Amino acid sequence: MKITIYHEHQEQTLLFLHGGGVGGWMWKEQIMHFKDYRCAVAELDFETDNVSIKHLADQLLNWAENNKRNGKLALIGFSIGAQIALQMVSKRPDLFCFTMLNSPLTIPVNLPTNIIRTAVSLTHPLVKNKSFAALQARALSIPAEDFDAYYQYSLQISSIALTKMLEENMQFSIPQDFSNIKTDVLVTVGAKEKQIMKRSAAELTNRNSDCSSLLIADIGHGFPVEQPQLFNLLLRQKLATHQF
């Protein structure tokens, strides 16, 4: 797994985890905005056979343990990156002063693995078709100016990695330890997202009294890229209330 550091000279660290189908480039607006923080952007790798959300979470926790400097980190994840972040903070809440989970799916979708694999095998060849890729980008709320980055990134994702990513995403559930952790967690979900995403946010707040949620008006599944200014303002306000 590759982790790129921006604004290295800053002391307080923000760790960003991207969603499925997109890469670390999705955080470019946050990197530009948070120049007063050390920004660490992970590139999640689903190419290996034994990869899983738990496996990636453990890798990232090891990195966090060795890179927290003199304090804690803030953890920000989107979609499957939010699921990984939830796994991380549930296991090691002591490492994080604040965690922001954007659009995490926490209610497992009972779809047989063979159906997922068949769907990916049928649709993956279409990724090279720019018209199809444009439809996918719109579904993911990718801004027009980021389409080329999305398209080039999607060309690099193998069908094996995409299948594994979808399987992990759809089978994920709230870690058992989450109910007992004592650290600030904020969940955001777009008002235009599917009901299962809103139910996921509600389930998280029901499980832990230190977890709160926000429904973001006029937003689909893509808050950090759809409305980066609002996202950055919200994140900055939350960071200001925490001691790293």
Backbone torsions as a table, in degrees:
resi	resn	phi	psi	omega
1	MET	NA	133.4	179.1
2	LYS	-98.4	133.9	175.1
3	ILE	-125.1	120.1	-178.7
4	THR	-101.0	133.8	-178.1
5	ILE	-104.8	132.8	174.9
6	TYR	-119.7	146.8	-179.9
7	HIS	57.7	51.3	-173.5
8	GLU	-54.2	-31.7	-174.1
9	HIS	-72.2	-14.7	-179.8
10	GLN	-76.3	151.5	-175.6
11	GLU	-88.5	-39.7	-174.4
12	GLN	-86.5	128.6	-170.3
13	THR	-107.2	133.4	171.0
14	LEU	-110.7	127.1	179.3
15	LEU	-107.8	118.1	-176.1
16	PHE	-106.2	132.7	178.7
17	LEU	-121.5	119.8	-174.6
18	HIS	-78.5	171.9	179.8
19	GLY	-92.7	178.2	177.8
20	GLY	-72.9	141.7	179.6
21	GLY	83.4	-6.8	176.6
22	VAL	-131.6	167.6	-179.2
23	GLY	-117.6	-169.2	179.4
24	GLY	-60.3	-19.4	178.8
25	TRP	-60.9	-19.9	-178.3
26	MET	-64.0	-17.5	-177.2
27	TRP	-96.2	16.8	-174.5
28	LYS	-60.4	-37.9	179.4
29	GLU	-67.7	-35.1	178.2
30	GLN	-70.9	-39.3	178.6
31	ILE	-61.5	-42.0	179.6
32	MET	-68.5	-36.3	-176.7
33	HIS	-75.5	-44.0	-173.0
34	PHE	-93.2	57.6	178.7
35	LYS	-73.0	-14.1	177.6
36	ASP	-90.7	7.8	174.5
37	TYR	-126.6	153.7	171.8
38	ARG	-81.0	114.5	-175.5
39	CYS	-102.1	122.1	177.6
40	ALA	-110.5	121.8	-176.4
41	VAL	-116.7	116.4	-178.5
42	ALA	-88.2	147.4	170.5
43	GLU	-109.6	106.2	-175.4
44	LEU	-74.1	132.9	-174.6
45	ASP	-115.2	113.8	179.0
46	PHE	-108.2	20.0	-174.3
47	GLU	-79.9	-28.4	-175.1
48	THR	-82.4	155.1	-173.6
49	ASP	-63.4	-38.1	-172.8
50	ASN	-93.6	12.5	-175.9
51	VAL	-72.1	145.7	177.9
52	SER	-158.2	168.4	176.1
53	ILE	-59.7	-42.5	179.7
54	LYS	-64.8	-39.4	179.5
55	HIS	-64.8	-46.0	179.1
56	LEU	-66.3	-38.3	177.8
57	ALA	-60.5	-42.3	179.5
58	ASP	-65.1	-40.4	177.0
59	GLN	-60.6	-44.7	-178.0
60	LEU	-70.5	-34.6	176.7
61	LEU	-64.9	-38.6	176.5
62	ASN	-62.4	-42.3	177.0
63	TRP	-63.7	-44.5	-178.8
64	ALA	-61.5	-42.2	179.5
65	GLU	-58.5	-37.7	-176.3
66	ASN	-91.8	-4.2	-176.6
67	ASN	-129.7	17.4	-179.4
68	LYS	-81.8	-4.7	179.4
69	ARG	57.3	-126.4	-174.2
70	ASN	-95.7	2.5	-176.9
71	GLY	-146.3	-151.4	179.2
72	LYS	-98.4	176.3	177.7
73	LEU	-115.7	162.8	167.4
74	ALA	-105.0	139.0	-172.8
75	LEU	-118.9	125.7	-177.5
76	ILE	-129.5	122.1	-179.6
77	GLY	-131.8	151.6	178.3
78	PHE	-125.7	131.0	175.8
79	SER	57.2	-118.9	179.5
80	ILE	-66.3	-26.6	173.4
81	GLY	-65.4	-32.6	175.9
82	ALA	-71.0	-35.0	175.7
83	GLN	-64.4	-42.4	177.4
84	ILE	-63.9	-42.6	178.4
85	ALA	-61.6	-39.6	178.2
86	LEU	-64.6	-40.5	176.1
87	GLN	-61.7	-40.8	-178.3
88	MET	-66.0	-50.9	-175.5
89	VAL	-70.0	-27.5	177.2
90	SER	-68.8	-33.2	-177.9
91	LYS	-85.6	-39.3	-176.6
92	ARG	-134.6	67.7	-179.5
93	PRO	-63.4	-21.4	-178.9
94	ASP	-66.2	-17.2	-177.3
95	LEU	-85.7	-13.8	-169.2
96	PHE	-126.3	130.5	177.6
97	CYS	-83.9	-23.7	-178.8
98	PHE	-159.8	140.9	178.5
99	THR	-130.0	130.3	178.4
100	MET	-116.5	116.6	-178.4
101	LEU	-107.6	114.1	-178.2
102	ASN	-105.8	114.3	177.5
103	SER	57.5	53.4	175.6
104	PRO	-86.1	132.8	173.1
105	LEU	-87.6	118.9	-177.6
106	THR	-122.4	3.7	176.5
107	ILE	-108.8	111.2	-175.5
108	PRO	-57.4	140.2	176.9
109	VAL	-99.7	118.0	-175.3
110	ASN	-82.1	74.5	177.5
111	LEU	-114.9	122.8	-177.6
112	PRO	-56.0	142.7	-178.1
113	THR	-57.2	-37.7	-177.4
114	ASN	-66.3	-29.0	177.4
115	ILE	-70.7	-42.2	178.0
116	ILE	-60.7	-45.9	-177.5
117	ARG	-66.0	-38.5	178.2
118	THR	-65.7	-43.4	-179.9
119	ALA	-61.9	-41.9	179.8
120	VAL	-66.8	-41.8	-179.2
121	SER	-63.7	-29.9	-179.8
122	LEU	-81.4	-34.8	-174.4
123	THR	-96.2	-24.0	-175.4
124	HIS	-58.4	-40.7	177.9
125	PRO	-60.6	-22.7	-178.8
126	LEU	-74.0	-14.2	-178.4
127	VAL	-56.6	-33.5	-178.4
128	LYS	-72.2	-14.8	178.2
129	ASN	-83.0	117.2	-174.2
130	LYS	-63.5	-32.9	179.2
131	SER	-65.7	-43.2	176.9
132	PHE	-65.2	-42.7	179.1
133	ALA	-61.4	-35.9	179.0
134	ALA	-65.3	-39.3	176.8
135	LEU	-63.3	-43.1	178.6
136	GLN	-63.7	-41.2	-179.9
137	ALA	-62.1	-41.2	178.7
138	ARG	-65.5	-38.4	177.7
139	ALA	-62.9	-30.4	179.8
140	LEU	-92.2	3.9	179.3
141	SER	62.9	32.3	178.3
142	ILE	-75.8	124.0	177.6
143	PRO	-60.9	151.4	-177.2
144	ALA	-56.3	-37.6	-177.2
145	GLU	-70.2	-14.3	179.2
146	ASP	-103.0	5.1	-175.6
147	PHE	-61.7	-43.1	-178.4
148	ASP	-60.5	-41.4	178.2
149	ALA	-63.9	-42.5	178.3
150	TYR	-63.2	-45.1	-177.3
151	TYR	-63.1	-45.9	180.0
152	GLN	-64.7	-38.0	179.2
153	TYR	-67.4	-42.1	-178.3
154	SER	-64.9	-29.9	178.4
155	LEU	-66.5	-24.4	-176.6
156	GLN	-86.6	-15.5	-176.6
157	ILE	-81.8	122.5	179.5
158	SER	-77.2	162.2	178.2
159	SER	-65.0	-32.5	178.2
160	ILE	-64.6	-46.1	-179.9
161	ALA	-65.2	-41.8	-179.8
162	LEU	-64.4	-41.0	178.1
163	THR	-62.9	-46.2	-179.9
164	LYS	-62.9	-40.3	179.5
165	MET	-61.2	-46.3	-179.9
166	LEU	-66.1	-41.3	178.6
167	GLU	-61.2	-46.7	-180.0
168	GLU	-64.1	-43.1	-179.4
169	ASN	-61.2	-45.2	-173.4
170	MET	-80.7	-19.1	-179.1
171	GLN	-97.5	-3.0	-173.9
172	PHE	-71.0	142.7	174.2
173	SER	-137.2	165.9	-176.7
174	ILE	-64.5	127.3	178.4
175	PRO	-60.2	143.7	-176.8
176	GLN	-59.2	-36.7	-176.1
177	ASP	-71.4	-13.9	-175.1
178	PHE	-59.2	-35.6	-177.1
179	SER	-62.1	-23.2	-172.5
180	ASN	-102.6	-6.8	-174.9
181	ILE	-77.1	150.6	-179.7
182	LYS	-120.3	78.9	176.9
183	THR	-154.8	151.8	-174.6
184	ASP	-71.9	124.6	177.7
185	VAL	-128.8	128.4	176.3
186	LEU	-115.9	130.1	176.7
187	VAL	-110.3	131.1	173.8
188	THR	-117.6	145.9	176.6
189	VAL	-144.5	141.2	-179.4
190	GLY	-77.2	142.3	-179.9
191	ALA	-62.5	-24.8	-179.0
192	LYS	-91.7	3.8	-179.9
193	GLU	-77.7	168.0	179.4
194	LYS	-66.5	155.3	-177.5
195	GLN	-59.9	-32.6	-179.1
196	ILE	-63.5	-29.7	176.9
197	MET	-71.5	-39.0	178.2
198	LYS	-68.9	-37.9	176.1
199	ARG	-65.6	-34.8	177.7
200	SER	-62.6	-44.8	178.9
201	ALA	-62.8	-42.3	179.7
202	ALA	-64.3	-38.9	179.7
203	GLU	-63.8	-38.2	178.9
204	LEU	-64.9	-44.7	180.0
205	THR	-67.4	-30.3	177.8
206	ASN	-71.3	-26.7	-176.0
207	ARG	-84.0	-22.4	-173.6
208	ASN	-147.1	123.6	-176.7
209	SER	-71.1	-16.5	177.1
210	ASP	-89.1	2.6	179.1
211	CYS	-104.4	129.2	177.5
212	SER	-122.2	163.1	-179.2
213	SER	-136.7	153.8	177.5
214	LEU	-130.9	133.8	173.3
215	LEU	-96.4	117.9	-174.2
216	ILE	-94.2	117.2	-176.0
217	ALA	-63.5	143.7	173.7
218	ASP	60.9	25.2	-178.1
219	ILE	-121.6	139.4	173.7
220	GLY	-96.8	-144.2	-178.8
221	HIS	-88.3	77.7	-177.4
222	GLY	172.1	36.3	-176.3
223	PHE	-49.2	-48.7	-175.8
224	PRO	-62.7	-29.1	-178.0
225	VAL	-101.1	-26.1	179.6
226	GLU	-73.5	-44.6	-177.9
227	GLN	-133.0	67.4	-174.9
228	PRO	-62.3	-33.8	-179.9
229	GLN	-65.4	-45.2	177.8
230	LEU	-65.4	-42.0	178.1
231	PHE	-58.3	-48.6	-178.0
232	ASN	-64.2	-38.4	178.7
233	LEU	-63.8	-45.9	179.4
234	LEU	-62.4	-46.1	179.9
235	LEU	-63.5	-42.5	179.8
236	ARG	-62.9	-41.3	178.8
237	GLN	-61.8	-40.3	179.2
238	LYS	-69.5	-41.7	-179.1
239	LEU	-62.7	-34.2	-178.1
240	ALA	-63.8	-19.6	-176.8
241	THR	-96.9	6.0	-175.6
242	HIS	-121.7	146.2	177.5
243	GLN	-97.6	118.1	179.3
244	PHE	-77.7	NA	NA
